Amino acid sequence: MLSIRVMLVAVLAALLLGACGATGTSGGGAATLFSSNAEKELVKGIKNYEDGDYQSALVTLRNAQEMGLNDKGDQVRAHKYVAFIHCVSGREKQCRDEFKKALEISPSFELQPEESGHPVWGPVFRGEKAKLIK
């Protein structure tokens, strides 16, 4: 019975260590798991957005931001999708603010070609990008 417990503990430890190492961040422990949870929220928020559930997407993307996205690309992506939601919801000021935050993180940030031509957020993004260049 003792050897089964030892094996079970060893397997669980290996699984936990493997999960921590899969996040792609250095270090370990709670910070690694915390980052992973933020990344999972980001993915979930983007999926909600793509499914047209903007309210859930907004909540989930904000959760990801509050949890602490370590990767600058993930931070920019979260701001971009929040900006999209605000723009299509008629909240242009909040849309501008989110694009501005994304550009502060990464001044070279550009929308994808299929995104940049959008009639609502395309001009808002280009306006914020132009302000950055001045």
Residue frames relative to the residue before (quaternion, step in Angstrom):
aa qw qx qy qz dx dy dz
M 1.0000 0.0000 0.0000 0.0000 0.00 0.00 0.00
L 0.6397 0.5379 -0.3216 0.4450 3.56 1.00 -0.84
S 0.6651 0.5045 -0.3207 0.4475 3.61 0.92 -0.81
I 0.6102 0.5308 -0.3597 0.4653 3.63 1.06 -0.57
R 0.6395 0.5171 -0.3200 0.4703 3.57 1.00 -0.81
V 0.6504 0.5143 -0.3119 0.4639 3.56 0.92 -0.90
M 0.6602 0.4961 -0.3095 0.4715 3.58 0.94 -0.86
L 0.6445 0.5266 -0.3180 0.4541 3.57 0.96 -0.85
V 0.6490 0.5032 -0.3074 0.4807 3.58 0.97 -0.86
A 0.6535 0.5175 -0.3122 0.4557 3.59 0.95 -0.86
V 0.6557 0.5012 -0.3101 0.4719 3.58 0.96 -0.85
L 0.6592 0.5043 -0.3064 0.4661 3.59 0.91 -0.89
A 0.6451 0.5129 -0.3204 0.4671 3.58 0.97 -0.83
A 0.6512 0.5109 -0.3163 0.4636 3.59 0.95 -0.83
L 0.6484 0.5110 -0.3168 0.4670 3.58 0.97 -0.81
L 0.6681 0.4965 -0.3026 0.4642 3.58 0.91 -0.86
L 0.6630 0.4905 -0.3057 0.4758 3.58 0.95 -0.83
G 0.6355 0.5228 -0.3247 0.4663 3.56 1.03 -0.73
A 0.6503 0.5111 -0.3151 0.4654 3.59 0.99 -0.80
C 0.6522 0.5017 -0.3196 0.4699 3.59 0.99 -0.76
G 0.6873 0.4843 -0.2880 0.4583 3.58 0.94 -0.79
A 0.6253 0.5803 -0.3364 0.3987 3.60 1.14 -0.50
T 0.5615 0.6328 -0.3934 0.3599 3.60 1.18 -0.26
G 0.4393 -0.7238 0.4446 0.2923 3.56 1.18 -0.32
T 0.6102 0.5242 -0.3692 0.4653 3.59 1.21 0.20
S 0.4832 -0.6409 0.4991 0.3266 3.53 -1.16 0.49
G 0.6530 0.4777 -0.3760 0.4516 3.52 -1.18 0.36
G 0.2054 -0.7789 0.5754 0.1416 3.51 -1.16 -0.51
G 0.6496 0.5621 -0.3663 0.3576 3.48 -1.24 -0.45
A 0.8431 -0.2014 0.1432 0.4776 3.53 -1.24 -0.58
A 0.6280 0.5481 -0.3551 0.4233 3.62 0.95 -0.75
T 0.6496 0.5126 -0.3171 0.4634 3.58 0.99 -0.80
L 0.6767 0.4725 -0.2958 0.4810 3.58 0.89 -0.89
F 0.6107 0.5557 -0.3439 0.4471 3.58 1.04 -0.77
S 0.6608 0.4981 -0.3000 0.4746 3.57 0.89 -0.93
S 0.6423 0.5305 -0.3182 0.4525 3.56 0.94 -0.87
N 0.6524 0.5059 -0.3156 0.4678 3.59 0.96 -0.80
A 0.6301 0.5195 -0.3322 0.4720 3.59 1.02 -0.74
E 0.6563 0.5032 -0.3093 0.4695 3.56 0.97 -0.84
K 0.6283 0.5231 -0.3311 0.4712 3.59 1.03 -0.75
E 0.6391 0.5160 -0.3215 0.4712 3.59 1.00 -0.77
L 0.6228 0.5394 -0.3354 0.4569 3.57 1.02 -0.80
V 0.6641 0.4945 -0.2982 0.4748 3.58 0.86 -0.96
K 0.6526 0.5088 -0.3067 0.4702 3.58 0.95 -0.87
G 0.6527 0.5198 -0.3087 0.4565 3.60 0.98 -0.83
I 0.6498 0.5003 -0.3125 0.4793 3.57 0.99 -0.82
K 0.6307 0.5210 -0.3285 0.4721 3.59 1.01 -0.78
N 0.6369 0.5145 -0.3282 0.4711 3.60 0.94 -0.84
Y 0.6302 0.5309 -0.3237 0.4650 3.57 0.99 -0.84
E 0.6883 0.4912 -0.2776 0.4560 3.57 0.82 -1.03
D 0.6663 0.4814 -0.2882 0.4912 3.58 1.18 -0.58
G 0.5340 -0.6569 0.3869 0.3656 3.59 1.29 -0.06
D 0.5315 0.6027 -0.4122 0.4295 3.58 1.29 0.22
Y 0.1164 -0.8667 0.4833 0.0416 3.53 0.48 1.29
Q 0.6241 0.5422 -0.3537 0.4376 3.60 0.99 -0.71
S 0.6803 0.4612 -0.2880 0.4914 3.59 0.87 -0.92
A 0.6213 0.5461 -0.3398 0.4475 3.57 1.02 -0.80
L 0.6572 0.5172 -0.3170 0.4474 3.58 0.89 -0.92
V 0.6597 0.5014 -0.3033 0.4706 3.59 0.92 -0.91
T 0.6989 0.4792 -0.2747 0.4543 3.58 0.84 -0.97
L 0.6498 0.5020 -0.3218 0.4714 3.59 0.98 -0.77
R 0.6302 0.5118 -0.3284 0.4827 3.59 1.03 -0.74
N 0.6140 0.5389 -0.3442 0.4626 3.59 1.02 -0.77
A 0.6455 0.5223 -0.3171 0.4583 3.58 0.93 -0.91
Q 0.6601 0.5024 -0.3101 0.4644 3.57 0.95 -0.87
E 0.6816 0.4890 -0.2898 0.4607 3.58 0.92 -0.88
M 0.6396 0.5295 -0.3232 0.4540 3.59 1.11 -0.65
G 0.5088 -0.6805 0.3968 0.3473 3.57 1.21 -0.40
L 0.0570 -0.7834 0.6186 -0.0184 3.55 -0.04 1.31
N 0.3223 -0.7880 0.4968 0.1680 3.57 -0.55 1.16
D 0.6877 0.4764 -0.2771 0.4725 3.57 1.01 -0.79
K 0.4827 -0.6873 0.4642 0.2813 3.59 -0.79 1.05
G 0.6169 0.5477 -0.3405 0.4512 3.58 1.05 -0.71
D 0.6489 0.4995 -0.3072 0.4849 3.58 1.04 -0.78
Q 0.6251 0.5338 -0.3360 0.4598 3.58 1.02 -0.77
V 0.6613 0.5024 -0.2956 0.4722 3.57 0.93 -0.94
R 0.6472 0.5306 -0.3113 0.4502 3.57 0.94 -0.91
A 0.6424 0.5146 -0.3226 0.4673 3.59 0.96 -0.82
H 0.6650 0.4907 -0.3050 0.4731 3.60 0.89 -0.89
K 0.6267 0.5487 -0.3389 0.4375 3.58 1.00 -0.81
Y 0.7066 0.4520 -0.2780 0.4681 3.59 0.79 -0.95
V 0.6084 0.5191 -0.3563 0.4831 3.59 1.07 -0.63
A 0.6262 0.5256 -0.3334 0.4696 3.60 1.01 -0.78
F 0.6325 0.5334 -0.3357 0.4503 3.60 0.90 -0.88
I 0.6609 0.5138 -0.3062 0.4532 3.58 0.89 -0.96
H 0.6656 0.4941 -0.3080 0.4670 3.58 0.88 -0.91
C 0.6526 0.5259 -0.3223 0.4402 3.59 0.91 -0.86
V 0.7240 0.4269 -0.2643 0.4730 3.59 0.75 -0.97
S 0.6610 0.4790 -0.3025 0.4920 3.59 1.27 -0.26
G 0.5596 -0.6516 0.3623 0.3620 3.57 1.29 0.19
R 0.5465 0.5905 -0.4035 0.4356 3.59 1.23 0.40
E 0.1171 -0.8624 0.4897 0.0521 3.54 0.50 1.26
K 0.6272 0.5403 -0.3550 0.4344 3.63 0.94 -0.77
Q 0.6766 0.4749 -0.2942 0.4797 3.59 0.88 -0.92
C 0.5988 0.5554 -0.3481 0.4602 3.57 1.11 -0.71
R 0.6585 0.5052 -0.2971 0.4722 3.58 0.90 -0.98
D 0.6496 0.5349 -0.3145 0.4393 3.57 0.93 -0.94
E 0.6727 0.4935 -0.2992 0.4630 3.59 0.95 -0.85
F 0.6424 0.4938 -0.3312 0.4836 3.59 0.98 -0.76
K 0.6212 0.5404 -0.3397 0.4546 3.58 1.01 -0.77
K 0.6462 0.5099 -0.3170 0.4711 3.62 0.95 -0.86
A 0.6464 0.5153 -0.3236 0.4603 3.58 0.94 -0.85
L 0.6916 0.4756 -0.2766 0.4680 3.58 0.94 -0.89
E 0.5959 0.5431 -0.3661 0.4646 3.61 1.15 -0.49
I 0.6505 0.4959 -0.3057 0.4873 3.58 1.08 -0.72
S 0.8044 0.0090 0.0482 0.5921 3.56 0.94 -0.95
P 0.2677 -0.8079 0.5056 0.1415 3.61 -0.04 1.28
S 0.6699 0.4886 -0.3049 0.4686 3.60 1.15 -0.46
F 0.3797 0.7473 -0.4710 0.2748 3.60 1.28 0.00
E 0.0044 -0.7682 0.6395 -0.0307 3.54 -1.01 0.95
L 0.4897 -0.6114 0.5259 0.3314 3.54 -1.21 0.52
Q 0.5607 -0.5605 0.4780 0.3782 3.55 -1.25 0.44
P 0.6534 -0.5324 0.3461 0.4122 3.63 -1.07 0.58
E 0.6866 0.4789 -0.2883 0.4650 3.60 0.95 -0.82
E 0.6584 0.4876 -0.3031 0.4868 3.60 1.25 -0.34
S 0.6561 0.5766 -0.3158 0.3706 3.57 0.95 -0.89
G 0.6897 0.4842 -0.2855 0.4564 3.58 1.13 -0.52
H 0.3937 0.7267 -0.4853 0.2852 3.58 1.26 0.04
P 0.4839 -0.7165 0.4202 0.2755 3.61 -0.80 0.97
V 0.6948 0.4504 -0.2914 0.4790 3.61 1.12 -0.43
W 0.8181 0.2674 -0.1537 0.4854 3.60 0.51 -1.09
G 0.5007 0.6619 -0.4304 0.3549 3.62 1.14 -0.35
P 0.7143 0.4319 -0.2712 0.4793 3.62 0.72 -0.98
V 0.6165 0.5390 -0.3536 0.4520 3.60 1.03 -0.71
F 0.6621 0.4987 -0.3068 0.4678 3.58 0.90 -0.91
R 0.6653 0.5062 -0.3129 0.4509 3.60 0.85 -0.95
G 0.6260 0.5388 -0.3316 0.4559 3.60 1.07 -0.71
E 0.6778 0.4712 -0.2900 0.4843 3.58 0.95 -0.85
K 0.6259 0.5273 -0.3338 0.4677 3.59 1.03 -0.76
A 0.6474 0.5203 -0.3166 0.4582 3.61 0.98 -0.84
K 0.6220 0.5389 -0.3388 0.4560 3.60 1.02 -0.75
L 0.6371 0.5434 -0.3126 0.4484 3.57 1.06 -0.80
I 0.6677 0.5189 -0.2949 0.4448 3.57 1.01 -0.81
K 0.6145 0.5875 -0.3412 0.4011 3.61 1.09 -0.71
